[in-house]
Amino acid sequence: MIYFSSLIQTNPTYKPAAGRLFATLYSAGVEYQLIDGTRDIWLRDFMPVQIKDESFVLFRYDPSYLEDVPEIKTNFKKDLSTQFSFSITCSDINLDGGNVVFSPSKEKAIISDRIFTENPQYKSYELIQKLEQLLKSQIIIIPSLKTDMTGHSDGMVRFIDETTVIGNCVPSENGLEQRIKSVLQNHGINVIDFPFYYSSQLSAVGCYLNFLETERNIFLPVFNSTMDNKAVESAEKIFSKRIVPVNINEIAKEGGVLNCISWEAK
């Protein structure tokens, strides 16, 4: 089941994007549910993380970028837990779900180095060891984009299979993309360039790889841009699943795209 915050349907800013998204999901035969009680729309970040044995880990959701706006930080246990019946393992590690990118088997998880600054109480190696125990995955740390408010890995890489990811194809003055490639290649993971363009610092418009993946489909964000066709064509060459373009610009302008606003549970 795919879940979204009900705020994307009730907030006038997001409502047009939500209408297009839900119509697309309905046409594709994908079921979804709305969750009430969230304080913002970025479900991926504050919901529990489901690991390979289908159990759930709930991390502390206290990102530094929301330090000045505590009123929009959703607390799953206080605000949402009564809507779900599954049991969870709770952790004091401060980690957004958007900073966890699993491989298809969930044997590997890519997390950006933002995890270290968000958890200064831990030594780096201790933090990685604890994450590997909780997520039951090999943890691969990649450098984060320092100008990105969240520093999430799901805006930089996504897995195709166990040994291949796609990454943003951008000319980088500081060589970030090449450093990410080097790290992943050292772990036996190949990186395929995927279309991307900058819009503005706080916007996620242009981040095509922040898609929503279901069993049969890749719901690929498009942005009324001349690069949209290239992104769709690239995705069709890379993935065996059906590529379904969907425009949610009104939401993307707020800093996140389809993976950011969705959460799934088996």
Backbone bond lengths (Angstrom), bond angles and torsions (degrees), N, CA, C in turn:
res aa  C-N    CA-C-N  psi(-1)  N-CA   C-N-CA  omega(-1)  CA-C   N-CA-C  phi
1 M - - - 1.453 - - 1.528 110.00 -
2 I 1.326 116.10 136.46 1.459 122.51 176.91 1.529 108.52 -99.39
3 Y 1.316 115.85 134.37 1.463 121.08 -179.08 1.525 110.57 -118.76
4 F 1.348 114.67 149.41 1.460 122.80 173.65 1.525 108.26 -138.39
5 S 1.316 115.68 157.15 1.463 119.29 173.59 1.528 109.44 -71.91
6 S 1.330 116.70 139.09 1.466 120.20 177.15 1.525 111.62 -64.52
7 L 1.337 116.95 -15.40 1.468 120.59 -179.74 1.527 111.79 -63.60
8 I 1.337 117.67 -27.53 1.465 117.34 -178.68 1.519 111.03 -71.67
9 Q 1.330 116.10 -18.01 1.462 119.69 178.04 1.525 112.31 -95.70
10 T 1.331 117.35 -28.55 1.462 120.52 -176.45 1.520 113.58 -94.94
11 N 1.327 117.66 -25.05 1.460 120.52 179.26 1.528 109.06 -76.85
12 P 1.333 118.39 124.66 1.470 120.57 -176.84 1.526 113.82 -58.48
13 T 1.325 117.10 -30.91 1.467 120.23 -179.94 1.514 111.35 -65.70
14 Y 1.335 115.90 -40.64 1.466 120.81 -174.43 1.523 113.44 -90.66
15 K 1.312 117.95 -18.08 1.463 122.24 -169.23 1.536 113.42 -56.42
16 P 1.339 120.40 -42.98 1.475 118.47 178.88 1.526 112.38 -60.60
17 A 1.339 116.76 -41.79 1.461 120.93 178.95 1.527 110.45 -65.03
18 A 1.334 116.36 -41.72 1.459 120.64 179.34 1.526 110.70 -61.90
19 G 1.325 117.17 -39.90 1.460 120.61 179.20 1.524 111.95 -60.91
20 R 1.326 116.08 -44.00 1.469 119.35 178.92 1.523 111.09 -67.16
21 L 1.333 116.35 -40.95 1.461 120.36 -179.84 1.517 111.09 -63.62
22 F 1.313 117.74 -49.12 1.459 120.50 -176.74 1.524 111.70 -66.40
23 A 1.323 116.83 -35.10 1.468 119.96 176.89 1.532 110.19 -64.88
24 T 1.328 116.54 -38.67 1.458 121.15 178.92 1.523 111.14 -67.16
25 L 1.329 116.79 -43.68 1.464 120.58 178.31 1.526 110.71 -62.72
26 Y 1.323 116.58 -43.19 1.467 120.75 179.60 1.526 110.44 -60.86
27 S 1.332 117.16 -44.06 1.465 121.10 -179.70 1.522 111.40 -63.23
28 A 1.334 115.92 -30.74 1.469 120.57 -179.84 1.519 112.51 -87.41
29 G 1.326 116.96 -1.53 1.455 120.48 179.56 1.514 114.47 74.40
30 V 1.329 116.74 26.44 1.468 121.52 -178.74 1.524 109.75 -98.54
31 E 1.331 116.73 123.17 1.453 121.22 178.07 1.518 111.08 -80.67
32 Y 1.308 116.47 147.05 1.454 121.35 177.82 1.525 109.57 -147.89
33 Q 1.312 115.52 161.76 1.457 121.74 175.79 1.524 109.56 -134.49
34 L 1.321 115.58 154.60 1.462 121.76 177.50 1.523 109.66 -104.01
35 I 1.306 115.98 142.17 1.462 122.38 179.39 1.518 108.97 -108.62
36 D 1.331 116.22 125.81 1.463 121.53 174.99 1.531 110.47 -89.08
37 G 1.310 115.65 156.04 1.465 120.41 172.42 1.512 115.40 95.06
38 T 1.340 117.93 -0.52 1.461 119.30 177.56 1.531 109.22 -76.82
39 R 1.325 115.73 155.39 1.465 119.81 -178.84 1.516 112.84 -99.49
40 D 1.327 116.46 -13.42 1.454 121.32 167.39 1.527 107.88 -148.94
41 I 1.311 117.21 -173.12 1.463 120.07 -170.07 1.525 113.94 -99.80
42 W 1.340 118.56 -1.80 1.462 121.34 -171.75 1.526 110.28 -88.20
43 L 1.309 114.74 71.38 1.461 122.70 -173.88 1.527 112.87 -55.60
44 R 1.306 116.70 -40.19 1.461 121.27 -175.67 1.519 112.23 -53.41
45 D 1.325 116.35 -32.44 1.464 120.25 -170.68 1.521 114.49 -79.28
46 F 1.320 117.72 -37.95 1.464 119.22 -172.37 1.531 114.41 -107.56
47 M 1.329 117.10 -4.95 1.460 119.52 176.68 1.531 110.47 -82.46
48 P 1.339 118.45 158.53 1.471 120.79 177.52 1.524 111.63 -60.38
49 V 1.321 116.00 151.89 1.459 122.38 177.72 1.521 108.41 -95.66
50 Q 1.330 116.62 124.46 1.463 120.49 178.60 1.526 109.34 -89.67
51 I 1.341 116.48 126.13 1.456 120.95 -176.52 1.527 110.49 -100.07
52 K 1.348 116.80 -175.45 1.455 120.45 -168.10 1.525 114.54 -65.14
53 D 1.352 118.03 -26.23 1.466 118.89 177.80 1.529 111.66 -87.87
54 E 1.347 115.42 10.74 1.470 124.75 177.51 1.522 113.66 71.25
55 S 1.342 117.25 11.97 1.460 120.13 171.26 1.523 108.81 -86.59
56 F 1.334 116.74 173.13 1.459 121.47 -172.82 1.527 111.30 -122.43
57 V 1.335 114.92 141.31 1.454 121.91 174.45 1.526 107.73 -119.80
58 L 1.324 116.39 127.63 1.458 121.27 178.17 1.521 108.93 -105.96
59 F 1.316 116.37 114.01 1.451 121.30 177.68 1.525 110.32 -90.35
60 R 1.303 115.68 162.07 1.463 121.15 176.32 1.525 108.45 -70.52
61 Y 1.323 116.09 129.12 1.465 120.75 -179.83 1.516 108.45 -106.23
62 D 1.320 115.25 91.55 1.451 121.25 -178.17 1.523 109.73 -144.73
63 P 1.347 117.36 56.98 1.465 120.46 -174.49 1.520 112.55 -65.40
64 S 1.314 116.26 142.71 1.466 121.27 -177.87 1.522 111.69 -62.19
65 Y 1.358 116.61 -29.73 1.465 118.48 -178.07 1.536 112.95 -70.93
66 L 1.342 117.46 -10.79 1.472 120.43 175.63 1.528 111.87 -107.47
67 E 1.304 116.03 14.90 1.468 120.15 -176.83 1.522 112.72 -57.10
68 D 1.333 116.61 -35.47 1.464 120.48 -177.09 1.526 113.25 -89.58
69 V 1.334 117.35 -3.58 1.466 120.53 -179.88 1.531 110.04 -132.92
70 P 1.331 117.57 61.53 1.466 120.14 -176.86 1.522 113.34 -61.50
71 E 1.314 117.17 -20.36 1.463 119.94 -177.79 1.521 112.88 -68.64
72 I 1.328 118.87 -15.80 1.463 119.16 179.49 1.528 112.00 -105.74
73 K 1.321 117.01 12.85 1.466 120.25 175.71 1.526 109.37 -89.76
74 T 1.312 116.26 113.91 1.461 121.49 179.45 1.523 110.04 -77.99
75 N 1.324 116.39 131.55 1.459 122.02 174.81 1.529 107.02 -105.47
76 F 1.321 116.11 108.46 1.464 119.66 -174.33 1.524 111.99 -55.53
77 K 1.326 117.03 -46.90 1.470 119.70 -175.80 1.528 111.91 -64.26
78 K 1.327 117.40 -38.25 1.466 120.51 -177.75 1.519 112.75 -85.15
79 D 1.327 116.35 -36.95 1.461 120.06 -170.42 1.528 114.67 -97.48
80 L 1.347 117.91 -28.21 1.459 119.38 -167.58 1.522 116.16 -130.07
81 S 1.326 118.01 -19.22 1.469 120.31 -167.53 1.529 113.99 -59.90
82 T 1.332 118.13 -27.03 1.465 120.12 -178.61 1.528 112.10 -68.17
83 Q 1.338 117.37 -14.45 1.466 120.95 179.42 1.522 112.71 -85.12
84 F 1.359 116.62 -5.57 1.458 120.43 -175.80 1.524 109.72 -131.48
85 S 1.329 115.54 150.20 1.462 120.25 -176.29 1.522 113.54 -108.22
86 F 1.335 118.79 -5.18 1.459 119.57 -177.18 1.526 110.82 -76.24
87 S 1.326 115.04 154.77 1.460 120.59 177.32 1.518 109.22 -89.35
88 I 1.322 116.60 153.77 1.457 120.69 -177.03 1.519 110.39 -133.30
89 T 1.323 115.41 152.41 1.457 122.48 169.31 1.517 107.23 -98.43
90 C 1.315 117.32 125.33 1.465 120.66 -176.56 1.524 110.64 -98.03
91 S 1.313 115.45 142.24 1.457 121.88 179.25 1.522 109.93 -128.76
92 D 1.330 115.99 148.11 1.454 119.88 176.80 1.524 112.11 -86.67
93 I 1.330 117.35 -0.57 1.462 120.87 178.52 1.521 109.26 -68.97
94 N 1.316 115.59 132.64 1.459 122.13 179.59 1.523 108.74 -86.33
95 L 1.344 116.37 105.08 1.464 120.66 -174.03 1.518 110.46 -150.40
96 D 1.327 115.95 126.02 1.460 121.47 174.07 1.525 109.87 -80.79
97 G 1.325 116.46 141.98 1.459 120.02 177.81 1.518 113.19 -62.11
98 G 1.328 117.11 -27.10 1.456 120.91 178.21 1.514 113.01 -70.23
99 N 1.317 116.54 -9.39 1.463 120.69 177.05 1.523 111.27 -101.18
100 V 1.326 117.09 19.80 1.466 122.21 175.36 1.525 108.05 -125.85
101 V 1.320 116.65 111.18 1.465 121.85 178.07 1.524 108.02 -113.68
102 F 1.323 116.40 108.01 1.460 121.77 -178.32 1.525 111.53 -84.79
103 S 1.337 114.90 150.45 1.460 120.54 165.55 1.530 107.85 -74.37
104 P 1.339 118.81 165.63 1.470 120.41 -178.02 1.529 113.83 -53.60
105 S 1.324 117.90 -37.11 1.466 121.10 179.91 1.523 112.50 -83.11
106 K 1.336 115.79 -11.25 1.462 123.80 -173.55 1.533 112.67 64.56
107 E 1.326 115.53 19.82 1.461 120.81 174.35 1.528 110.87 -77.34
108 K 1.344 116.36 -20.83 1.458 121.83 179.58 1.519 109.04 -127.34
109 A 1.334 115.40 146.68 1.461 120.48 176.68 1.521 108.76 -138.23
110 I 1.327 115.96 124.79 1.463 121.31 177.20 1.519 108.65 -95.09
111 I 1.329 115.18 127.84 1.468 122.72 -179.16 1.523 107.54 -132.91
112 S 1.317 118.10 139.85 1.464 119.48 179.97 1.525 110.39 -80.83
113 D 1.333 114.95 162.41 1.461 120.27 -178.35 1.529 113.76 -69.48
114 R 1.346 116.12 -0.28 1.473 119.24 172.42 1.537 110.40 -59.41
115 I 1.318 116.89 -25.60 1.458 121.15 179.65 1.521 112.09 -56.71
116 F 1.328 117.91 -30.84 1.462 120.66 -177.34 1.528 111.68 -74.17
117 T 1.334 117.36 -43.45 1.465 119.70 179.96 1.524 111.51 -70.87
118 E 1.333 116.99 -25.14 1.465 120.14 178.77 1.527 112.20 -81.01
119 N 1.337 116.28 -11.63 1.469 120.43 -178.01 1.530 110.75 -135.08
120 P 1.331 117.87 62.82 1.476 120.70 -175.66 1.526 113.24 -66.17
121 Q 1.321 117.42 -14.73 1.469 120.37 -179.84 1.516 112.50 -72.52
122 Y 1.342 116.88 -14.13 1.460 121.53 -179.16 1.531 110.93 -105.74
123 K 1.310 116.32 144.39 1.452 120.26 164.68 1.533 107.44 -73.84
124 S 1.329 115.77 148.92 1.460 120.24 -173.18 1.520 112.65 -55.03
125 Y 1.316 117.42 -47.80 1.463 119.80 -176.48 1.522 111.20 -67.94
126 E 1.343 116.60 -33.04 1.469 119.68 177.64 1.522 110.74 -67.19
127 L 1.321 115.24 -39.68 1.459 120.22 -179.56 1.526 110.45 -65.05
128 I 1.306 117.29 -44.45 1.467 120.90 179.11 1.524 110.86 -63.00
129 Q 1.335 116.62 -43.62 1.461 119.84 178.54 1.523 111.50 -60.10
130 K 1.323 116.23 -42.32 1.463 119.59 -178.90 1.529 110.94 -68.06
131 L 1.331 116.69 -39.08 1.458 120.28 177.84 1.520 111.21 -64.42
132 E 1.331 116.89 -39.80 1.463 119.71 179.11 1.524 111.35 -64.16
133 Q 1.327 116.57 -36.02 1.453 120.23 177.59 1.526 111.49 -69.01
134 L 1.327 116.56 -42.19 1.462 120.94 -177.73 1.528 112.05 -71.24
135 L 1.329 116.39 -44.83 1.457 120.86 -175.71 1.526 112.81 -88.16
136 K 1.347 115.84 -10.78 1.466 121.22 -178.79 1.521 110.48 53.51
137 S 1.333 115.11 43.29 1.455 122.75 -177.58 1.521 110.08 -140.95
138 Q 1.317 115.11 158.80 1.454 120.42 167.98 1.524 107.67 -74.78
139 I 1.320 117.46 126.99 1.460 121.48 -178.62 1.518 109.52 -95.07
140 I 1.325 116.10 127.36 1.460 122.60 177.46 1.523 107.88 -117.23
141 I 1.319 116.25 119.01 1.463 121.17 -177.76 1.523 109.85 -96.33
142 I 1.341 116.21 126.20 1.461 121.27 176.24 1.533 108.92 -115.18
143 P 1.336 117.29 156.25 1.467 118.99 176.66 1.515 111.12 -67.73
144 S 1.314 116.00 146.39 1.457 121.10 179.48 1.515 110.56 -96.46
145 L 1.316 115.42 160.28 1.458 121.58 173.37 1.524 107.61 -81.29
146 K 1.315 117.03 111.85 1.463 121.00 -171.45 1.525 112.62 -64.21
147 T 1.345 116.79 -28.77 1.458 119.20 -179.74 1.524 112.87 -82.32
148 D 1.344 116.45 -7.68 1.464 120.63 176.71 1.523 108.41 -80.80
149 M 1.307 116.21 123.70 1.461 121.32 -177.18 1.523 111.66 -54.26
150 T 1.325 117.27 -42.42 1.462 120.57 -174.96 1.525 112.93 -89.75
151 G 1.331 117.38 -32.10 1.459 120.43 -176.66 1.516 113.82 68.17
152 H 1.320 117.91 24.42 1.460 121.61 -174.97 1.525 112.44 -75.02
153 S 1.319 115.36 146.80 1.460 120.69 178.26 1.524 112.15 -76.20
154 D 1.343 118.63 -23.60 1.469 119.64 -176.34 1.517 113.25 -74.37
155 G 1.328 117.77 -2.75 1.451 121.38 171.92 1.513 112.06 -99.14
156 M 1.348 116.38 0.96 1.463 120.20 -175.91 1.520 113.74 -121.61
157 V 1.329 117.93 -33.41 1.470 120.81 -178.83 1.524 110.07 -146.23
158 R 1.347 115.05 151.27 1.466 121.92 170.98 1.523 108.13 -143.97
159 F 1.311 116.61 142.22 1.458 121.08 -179.62 1.527 111.94 -75.86
160 I 1.336 114.24 142.77 1.465 122.14 168.47 1.521 108.50 -99.52
161 D 1.333 115.61 -48.27 1.448 122.74 173.93 1.523 107.56 -146.06
162 E 1.312 117.67 -168.82 1.467 120.41 -173.12 1.525 113.54 -65.35
163 T 1.307 117.95 -22.48 1.467 120.08 -175.70 1.523 113.37 -123.49
164 T 1.342 117.14 13.67 1.463 120.30 -177.88 1.529 110.41 -141.85
165 V 1.332 115.68 136.15 1.453 121.09 173.61 1.525 108.60 -128.85
166 I 1.322 115.86 163.59 1.458 120.55 166.30 1.516 107.78 -103.93
167 G 1.333 115.55 147.32 1.454 121.41 178.56 1.519 110.03 -136.49
168 N 1.313 116.74 157.02 1.460 121.22 -178.33 1.524 111.39 -62.71
169 C 1.319 115.82 131.50 1.459 121.74 176.93 1.524 108.33 -95.53
170 V 1.317 115.95 95.97 1.463 120.73 -179.57 1.518 109.82 -138.27
171 P 1.346 117.11 143.77 1.464 119.31 171.65 1.520 108.37 -71.74
172 S 1.302 117.49 120.54 1.460 121.08 -173.73 1.523 110.51 -118.41
173 E 1.325 115.97 125.15 1.454 120.50 -179.46 1.524 111.49 -67.85
174 N 1.335 116.68 -31.52 1.460 118.55 -177.71 1.526 112.61 -99.18
175 G 1.348 115.86 5.55 1.453 119.56 175.52 1.513 114.41 69.05
176 L 1.335 117.99 26.39 1.459 121.00 -176.50 1.525 111.44 -59.03
177 E 1.330 116.38 -48.41 1.459 119.10 -176.73 1.529 111.42 -61.77
178 Q 1.331 117.01 -38.12 1.453 119.58 178.45 1.521 111.10 -67.98
179 R 1.331 117.26 -36.01 1.463 120.18 177.30 1.523 111.03 -67.00
180 I 1.329 116.69 -37.85 1.459 120.47 176.12 1.524 109.62 -63.80
181 K 1.334 116.42 -45.65 1.469 120.15 178.75 1.524 111.07 -58.34
182 S 1.322 116.55 -43.07 1.465 120.25 -178.02 1.521 111.29 -61.99
183 V 1.339 115.47 -44.27 1.466 119.62 179.06 1.519 110.37 -60.50
184 L 1.324 116.61 -48.45 1.462 120.45 -176.38 1.527 111.74 -67.73
185 Q 1.325 116.37 -39.23 1.463 119.14 178.17 1.522 111.05 -63.97
186 N 1.324 116.86 -32.98 1.470 120.32 176.52 1.522 111.75 -66.36
187 H 1.331 116.65 -19.05 1.464 122.10 176.52 1.532 111.50 -101.29
188 G 1.328 116.30 13.52 1.459 119.96 177.67 1.511 114.50 77.36
189 I 1.337 116.64 22.77 1.461 120.68 -178.00 1.522 109.75 -113.28
190 N 1.315 116.54 125.53 1.460 122.56 178.32 1.527 109.83 -85.66
191 V 1.330 116.55 144.94 1.462 121.55 -179.36 1.516 109.75 -116.71
192 I 1.323 116.77 124.58 1.463 123.08 176.11 1.527 108.25 -103.54
193 D 1.330 116.36 129.38 1.459 120.56 178.79 1.524 110.64 -65.82
194 F 1.333 115.63 138.94 1.460 121.49 -179.16 1.526 108.03 -130.35
195 P 1.341 117.81 144.67 1.465 120.43 -176.32 1.531 113.20 -54.89
196 F 1.314 114.01 144.37 1.467 121.37 -179.94 1.530 107.43 -162.25
197 Y 1.322 116.39 148.07 1.470 119.30 168.25 1.520 109.26 -148.52
198 Y 1.333 114.87 150.38 1.459 120.82 178.11 1.521 109.45 -80.78
199 S 1.330 115.55 139.42 1.463 119.80 172.25 1.521 109.24 -111.85
200 S 1.322 116.29 -63.43 1.466 120.98 172.74 1.517 107.42 -153.09
201 Q 1.311 116.84 167.08 1.463 120.74 -171.83 1.519 113.19 -60.69
202 L 1.328 118.38 -38.29 1.461 121.15 -175.66 1.527 112.96 -93.93
203 S 1.320 117.06 -7.29 1.464 121.27 -176.41 1.518 111.38 -94.50
204 A 1.334 115.69 148.73 1.464 121.18 174.30 1.524 111.41 -102.68
205 V 1.321 117.62 6.66 1.456 120.76 174.85 1.527 108.04 -61.08
206 G 1.327 116.25 127.07 1.454 121.42 -177.25 1.510 113.63 107.44
207 C 1.347 117.12 -10.27 1.467 121.15 -179.22 1.525 109.09 -94.68
208 Y 1.321 116.50 85.67 1.462 122.05 -175.48 1.524 112.97 -70.35
209 L 1.323 117.79 -28.10 1.472 118.35 -174.57 1.531 113.73 -78.30
210 N 1.313 117.26 -2.71 1.464 119.43 175.48 1.532 109.05 -86.02
211 F 1.330 115.14 60.33 1.462 122.28 -176.30 1.526 111.04 -90.85
212 L 1.320 115.45 170.55 1.460 123.48 173.27 1.522 107.57 -107.22
213 E 1.327 116.23 121.30 1.461 121.08 -178.21 1.521 110.30 -107.70
214 T 1.320 116.19 129.55 1.458 122.07 173.97 1.530 108.20 -118.53
215 E 1.304 116.44 -174.63 1.463 120.60 -175.34 1.524 112.27 -59.04
216 R 1.331 116.89 -38.06 1.464 120.20 -174.44 1.528 113.91 -116.04
217 N 1.313 117.51 -13.84 1.465 120.07 -170.78 1.523 113.25 -130.45
218 I 1.333 114.63 152.44 1.464 123.05 165.13 1.518 106.26 -111.89
219 F 1.328 117.02 110.82 1.464 120.66 175.80 1.524 106.85 -87.30
220 L 1.325 114.03 104.84 1.462 121.57 -170.28 1.521 110.30 -97.64
221 P 1.336 118.08 125.29 1.463 118.81 177.54 1.523 111.28 -68.57
222 V 1.315 116.17 137.81 1.462 122.50 171.93 1.528 107.18 -128.50
223 F 1.348 115.91 161.43 1.464 118.70 -165.61 1.526 113.94 -135.05
224 N 1.335 117.80 24.93 1.472 120.45 -175.64 1.519 110.29 56.04
225 S 1.316 115.85 40.67 1.452 122.53 -178.05 1.524 110.08 -115.33
226 T 1.334 115.16 157.71 1.461 119.83 176.45 1.530 111.48 -66.11
227 M 1.334 117.96 -16.20 1.452 121.68 179.71 1.524 112.54 -86.80
228 D 1.331 117.89 -8.02 1.461 120.92 -176.39 1.526 112.13 -56.79
229 N 1.336 116.98 -47.11 1.466 119.93 -177.69 1.521 111.20 -61.75
230 K 1.332 116.73 -39.04 1.459 120.30 178.69 1.516 110.76 -63.37
231 A 1.342 116.42 -40.32 1.463 120.51 179.54 1.521 110.93 -65.04
232 V 1.322 117.24 -43.72 1.469 121.18 179.27 1.524 110.11 -63.99
233 E 1.322 116.67 -45.07 1.471 120.21 179.66 1.524 111.24 -62.99
234 S 1.320 117.26 -40.68 1.461 120.84 178.82 1.519 110.62 -63.40
235 A 1.328 115.83 -44.14 1.465 120.36 -179.90 1.525 111.14 -63.22
236 E 1.335 116.77 -39.21 1.460 120.36 -179.49 1.532 111.59 -65.95
237 K 1.325 116.93 -30.59 1.460 120.70 178.07 1.526 111.61 -76.52
238 I 1.322 116.58 -30.57 1.463 121.65 -173.40 1.518 112.63 -87.79
239 F 1.331 116.92 -43.53 1.460 121.07 -172.29 1.523 111.53 -101.85
240 S 1.324 115.75 146.13 1.455 120.46 175.76 1.529 111.23 -85.70
241 K 1.318 117.19 -15.37 1.464 121.13 179.14 1.529 110.57 -78.34
242 R 1.328 114.90 161.99 1.464 120.07 179.06 1.524 109.64 -70.10
243 I 1.307 117.07 134.52 1.461 122.80 178.88 1.526 108.85 -94.86
244 V 1.329 115.72 122.03 1.465 121.37 -178.13 1.527 108.50 -120.22
245 P 1.328 119.12 106.17 1.464 120.72 179.21 1.521 111.21 -70.82
246 V 1.322 115.94 143.32 1.462 120.80 176.42 1.521 109.02 -149.06
247 N 1.318 115.30 132.52 1.462 121.41 -178.29 1.523 110.26 -100.28
248 I 1.329 116.53 118.87 1.472 120.29 173.84 1.528 109.06 -128.17
249 N 1.326 115.99 48.52 1.462 121.61 -174.44 1.522 114.11 -53.45
250 E 1.335 116.27 -38.33 1.475 118.44 -177.68 1.525 111.53 -61.10
251 I 1.324 116.21 -31.10 1.470 120.94 177.04 1.523 110.38 -84.43
252 A 1.331 116.82 -42.42 1.465 120.93 -178.61 1.524 111.57 -58.34
253 K 1.312 117.11 -34.30 1.469 120.63 179.49 1.522 112.10 -64.43
254 E 1.339 116.63 -18.75 1.463 121.24 179.58 1.530 112.40 -88.64
255 G 1.354 117.43 -2.07 1.455 118.81 172.11 1.517 117.19 117.07
256 G 1.332 118.47 4.57 1.465 119.62 179.88 1.511 111.12 -153.37
257 V 1.342 115.47 160.55 1.462 118.38 -178.42 1.531 109.29 -124.15
258 L 1.302 118.70 -142.92 1.466 121.31 -165.95 1.517 113.98 -70.51
259 N 1.324 118.23 -40.68 1.465 118.64 177.89 1.521 110.62 -65.91
260 C 1.329 116.72 -35.28 1.468 121.55 -177.01 1.523 112.90 -64.51
261 I 1.327 116.66 -37.52 1.468 119.46 -173.75 1.519 113.19 -92.86
262 S 1.318 117.64 -3.98 1.463 120.49 -175.20 1.526 110.99 -111.98
263 W 1.318 114.47 161.06 1.479 121.91 174.79 1.516 106.98 -152.91
264 E 1.330 116.06 136.44 1.455 118.81 -178.16 1.523 110.57 -124.68
265 A 1.304 115.63 152.86 1.464 121.75 177.96 1.517 108.77 -144.60
266 K 1.324 115.80 139.16 1.463 120.93 176.62 1.526 109.68 -88.74
